[in-house]
Amino acid sequence: MAAPLLLSDLYIYPVKSLGGIRLTEAQIEARGLRHDRRWLLVDEHNRFMTQRQTAAMAHLKVAPAYNGFLLSHQQRPELLPLYVPFTATPEKTLFVTIWDDMVFAWRAKPECDEWLSEALGQPCKLVYMSDMVRRDVEPEYNPEGQLVSFADGYPFLLIGQESLAELNTRLAEPVGMDRFRPNLVVSGGEPFAEDEWEQFQVGEATFRAVRACGRCVLTTINQHTAQKNTAGEPLRTLATYRTQGSKVMFGQNVTGPGQGILRLGDAVHIVSRKK
């Protein structure tokens, strides 16, 4: 008998492309989990920054703090941790570009920009997405009019624990789930079973798995050393059996109910499957 499906891990990433925080309980909001990817680093041209171009961002770790979080550099202890509140104030605003979207954002305090610019060795600014901003999920996959934060395109990313375990059987050096940056990790069932899900419930909250997530070079960056794998793993191995069209797929892009609470250990029930 197959193991029951359970929510086995729950993560938020307060700053896009920086370290995550593992939670035991999370509030669902219109743009995803509360505090997930509401902050963003932008360059001198106000364009979004990620580990794709700046692998050193993997060195910046995030820890929970009262009404906010602490940023620290795992290889530079002389840089004292920086406290960042979960929200910002609209004292200074600017327009920022993320993928094909341009949205207005609120600036962090100057000391945040200074700390991050020093930590990464290049000028950058930290900005916040307020509740007044409307950034939509891809229109062709979004009949419900769902919103998204500074995440790549969807409010949630889900991965099956067994899918990672199966991938690791094919790798010379196993990788952790942090390479793939999910919000929801589900255990039980068969590897890649989530590919078939459409509507599913986690606890009392109903979600929709919209489409598979195309993976990029970020998955090749060791989150402890910020070094790229010279052989292109695990992306290279994934490409041998998880390629659809021109993209390598791992995990599911998911939309949610806009409200509710998730807790580790919540039961997962499949309501409908993709046709």
C-alpha positions as CSV (number, residue, x, y, z in Angstrom):
1,M,0.0,0.0,0.0
2,A,1.4,3.4,-1.0
3,A,2.4,5.8,1.8
4,P,-0.2,8.6,2.4
5,L,0.6,12.0,0.8
6,L,1.7,14.5,3.4
7,L,3.1,18.1,3.4
8,S,6.6,17.3,4.6
9,D,8.3,20.7,4.1
10,L,7.2,24.3,3.8
11,Y,9.5,27.1,2.8
12,I,9.4,30.9,2.1
13,Y,12.1,32.9,0.5
14,P,11.6,36.5,1.8
15,V,14.1,37.9,-0.8
16,K,14.0,36.4,-4.3
17,S,17.1,34.2,-5.0
18,L,18.5,34.4,-1.4
19,G,18.2,31.7,1.2
20,G,14.9,30.3,2.4
21,I,13.3,29.8,5.8
22,R,11.7,26.4,6.7
23,L,8.4,26.9,8.5
24,T,6.1,24.6,10.5
25,E,3.0,26.7,9.6
26,A,2.3,29.3,7.0
27,Q,-0.4,31.7,6.1
28,I,-1.8,31.6,2.5
29,E,-2.3,35.0,0.9
30,A,-3.3,36.3,-2.6
31,R,0.3,36.2,-3.9
32,G,1.4,32.9,-2.2
33,L,2.7,32.2,1.3
34,R,2.9,35.3,3.5
35,H,6.3,37.0,3.2
36,D,7.4,34.9,0.2
37,R,9.5,36.8,-2.3
38,R,8.1,40.2,-1.4
39,W,11.6,41.6,-1.4
40,L,13.8,41.8,-4.5
41,L,17.4,42.8,-5.4
42,V,17.8,45.0,-8.4
43,D,20.9,46.3,-10.2
44,E,21.9,49.8,-11.3
45,H,19.3,49.6,-14.1
46,N,16.6,48.6,-11.7
47,R,16.5,45.1,-13.2
48,F,16.0,42.1,-11.1
49,M,19.0,40.1,-9.9
50,T,19.1,36.3,-9.3
51,Q,21.7,33.6,-8.8
52,R,21.5,32.9,-12.6
53,Q,23.8,35.9,-13.2
54,T,25.1,36.5,-9.6
55,A,25.9,33.1,-8.1
56,A,27.4,34.8,-5.0
57,M,23.8,35.5,-3.9
58,A,23.8,31.9,-2.7
59,H,26.2,33.0,0.1
60,L,23.4,35.2,1.6
61,K,21.4,33.3,4.2
62,V,18.1,34.2,5.8
63,A,17.1,33.6,9.4
64,P,13.8,34.5,11.1
65,A,13.7,37.5,13.4
66,Y,11.0,39.5,15.2
67,N,8.6,40.9,12.5
68,G,11.4,40.4,9.9
69,F,14.5,38.4,9.1
70,L,18.3,38.6,9.4
71,L,20.6,38.4,6.4
72,S,24.1,37.0,6.9
73,H,27.0,36.2,4.6
74,Q,28.1,32.6,5.3
75,Q,31.7,33.3,4.3
76,R,32.2,36.8,5.7
77,P,31.6,36.8,9.4
78,E,32.9,40.4,9.6
79,L,29.7,41.5,7.9
80,L,27.4,41.7,10.9
81,P,23.9,40.3,10.2
82,L,21.5,42.8,8.7
83,Y,17.9,43.0,10.0
84,V,15.2,43.6,7.4
85,P,11.5,44.0,8.4
86,F,9.0,41.9,6.5
87,T,7.4,45.0,5.1
88,A,8.7,48.4,3.9
89,T,7.2,51.9,3.9
90,P,6.4,54.0,0.8
91,E,9.0,56.8,1.5
92,K,10.8,56.2,-1.8
93,T,9.5,54.3,-4.8
94,L,10.9,53.3,-8.2
95,F,9.9,51.1,-11.1
96,V,11.7,47.8,-11.4
97,T,11.8,45.2,-14.1
98,I,11.3,41.5,-13.5
99,W,11.2,39.3,-16.6
100,D,8.7,41.1,-18.9
101,D,6.9,42.9,-16.1
102,M,7.6,46.4,-14.9
103,V,6.1,47.2,-11.5
104,F,6.6,49.9,-8.9
105,A,8.3,49.0,-5.6
106,W,9.2,50.6,-2.3
107,R,12.8,51.1,-1.4
108,A,14.5,49.6,1.6
109,K,16.5,51.8,4.0
110,P,19.8,53.0,2.6
111,E,21.8,50.8,5.1
112,C,20.2,47.7,3.4
113,D,21.5,48.8,0.0
114,E,24.9,49.5,1.5
115,W,25.2,46.1,3.2
116,L,24.0,44.1,0.2
117,S,26.3,46.0,-2.2
118,E,29.2,45.3,0.0
119,A,28.2,41.6,0.4
120,L,27.9,41.0,-3.3
121,G,30.7,43.3,-4.5
122,Q,28.5,45.3,-6.8
123,P,25.9,48.1,-6.5
124,C,22.4,46.9,-5.8
125,K,19.2,48.0,-4.2
126,L,16.6,46.2,-2.1
127,V,13.0,46.8,-3.0
128,Y,9.6,45.6,-1.7
129,M,6.3,44.7,-3.4
130,S,3.4,46.3,-1.6
131,D,-0.2,45.0,-1.6
132,M,-1.1,47.8,-4.1
133,V,1.0,46.3,-6.9
134,R,-0.8,44.0,-9.4
135,R,1.4,41.4,-11.0
136,D,-0.6,38.7,-12.7
137,V,0.2,35.0,-13.3
138,E,0.7,34.2,-17.0
139,P,-2.7,35.2,-18.6
140,E,-3.0,32.1,-20.8
141,Y,-2.9,29.9,-17.7
142,N,-4.7,32.2,-15.3
143,P,-8.5,32.2,-15.8
144,E,-8.9,33.0,-12.0
145,G,-6.9,36.2,-12.3
146,Q,-4.3,35.0,-9.7
147,L,-1.5,37.4,-8.5
148,V,2.1,36.6,-7.9
149,S,4.9,38.3,-5.9
150,F,8.5,38.6,-7.2
151,A,8.5,34.8,-7.8
152,D,9.3,33.9,-11.4
153,G,5.7,33.4,-12.4
154,Y,3.5,31.5,-10.0
155,P,2.5,31.9,-6.3
156,F,3.7,28.4,-5.3
157,L,6.2,25.8,-6.5
158,L,5.5,22.2,-5.4
159,I,8.0,19.2,-5.6
160,G,7.5,15.6,-4.5
161,Q,10.2,14.4,-2.1
162,E,10.2,11.1,-4.0
163,S,10.9,12.9,-7.2
164,L,14.1,14.3,-5.7
165,A,15.0,10.9,-4.3
166,E,14.6,9.3,-7.7
167,L,16.8,12.0,-9.3
168,N,19.5,11.4,-6.7
169,T,19.7,7.7,-7.6
170,R,21.0,8.9,-11.0
171,L,23.6,11.4,-9.8
172,A,27.1,10.7,-8.7
173,E,26.7,13.4,-6.0
174,P,23.2,13.7,-4.6
175,V,21.7,17.2,-4.3
176,G,19.4,18.8,-1.7
177,M,16.0,20.2,-2.2
178,D,17.5,23.7,-1.8
179,R,18.7,23.5,-5.4
180,F,15.1,23.7,-6.6
181,R,13.6,26.3,-4.1
182,P,10.1,24.9,-3.6
183,N,7.4,26.3,-1.3
184,L,5.6,23.0,-0.8
185,V,7.3,19.6,-0.6
186,V,5.0,16.5,-0.5
187,S,6.1,13.1,0.6
188,G,4.5,9.8,-0.3
189,G,3.4,8.3,-3.6
190,E,5.5,7.7,-6.7
191,P,8.3,9.8,-8.2
192,F,6.9,12.6,-10.3
193,A,3.3,11.7,-9.4
194,E,2.7,15.5,-9.1
195,D,3.0,15.8,-12.9
196,E,-0.5,14.3,-13.1
197,W,-2.2,16.4,-10.5
198,E,-4.6,19.1,-11.4
199,Q,-6.8,20.0,-8.3
200,F,-5.5,18.9,-4.9
201,Q,-6.0,19.8,-1.3
202,V,-3.4,20.4,1.4
203,G,-5.3,20.3,4.7
204,E,-8.4,22.3,3.9
205,A,-6.8,24.5,1.2
206,T,-7.4,23.7,-2.5
207,F,-4.7,24.3,-5.1
208,R,-4.3,23.9,-8.8
209,A,-1.2,22.5,-10.4
210,V,-1.0,24.6,-13.6
211,R,2.0,23.4,-15.4
212,A,5.4,21.9,-15.0
213,C,8.3,24.2,-13.9
214,G,11.1,24.6,-16.5
215,R,14.5,24.6,-14.7
216,C,17.5,26.7,-15.3
217,V,21.2,27.0,-14.5
218,L,20.4,28.0,-10.9
219,T,19.9,24.3,-10.1
220,T,23.6,23.8,-10.8
221,I,24.7,26.2,-8.0
222,N,25.8,24.6,-4.7
223,Q,23.8,26.6,-2.1
224,H,26.6,26.2,0.5
225,T,29.6,27.2,-1.7
226,A,28.0,29.3,-4.4
227,Q,30.0,27.3,-6.9
228,K,28.4,26.1,-10.2
229,N,28.8,22.4,-11.0
230,T,31.3,22.2,-13.9
231,A,29.4,19.2,-15.4
232,G,26.1,21.0,-15.3
233,E,24.5,18.7,-12.7
234,P,21.8,18.0,-11.8
235,L,20.4,19.8,-14.9
236,R,22.4,17.7,-17.3
237,T,21.0,14.4,-15.9
238,L,17.4,15.8,-15.6
239,A,17.6,16.7,-19.3
240,T,18.1,13.1,-20.3
241,Y,14.6,12.1,-19.1
242,R,12.7,15.3,-18.1
243,T,12.9,17.4,-21.2
244,Q,9.7,18.7,-22.8
245,G,10.2,20.8,-25.9
246,S,13.2,22.9,-25.1
247,K,12.8,22.9,-21.3
248,V,13.9,20.6,-18.5
249,M,11.0,20.1,-16.1
250,F,11.1,19.5,-12.4
251,G,8.2,20.4,-10.0
252,Q,4.9,22.0,-10.6
253,N,3.8,25.7,-10.8
254,V,0.8,26.0,-8.6
255,T,-2.0,28.6,-7.9
256,G,-3.8,28.6,-4.6
257,P,-7.0,29.7,-2.7
258,G,-5.8,33.1,-1.6
259,Q,-6.3,32.4,2.1
260,G,-5.9,29.7,4.6
261,I,-3.3,28.0,6.7
262,L,-0.8,25.3,5.9
263,R,0.9,23.1,8.5
264,L,3.6,20.5,8.3
265,G,2.1,17.1,8.3
266,D,-1.1,18.2,6.6
267,A,-2.7,15.5,4.5
268,V,-2.7,15.9,0.7
269,H,-5.6,14.7,-1.3
270,I,-5.8,14.6,-5.1
271,V,-9.2,16.0,-6.3
272,S,-8.6,15.7,-10.1
273,R,-5.9,14.7,-12.5
274,K,-4.8,16.3,-15.7
275,K,-6.4,14.9,-18.8
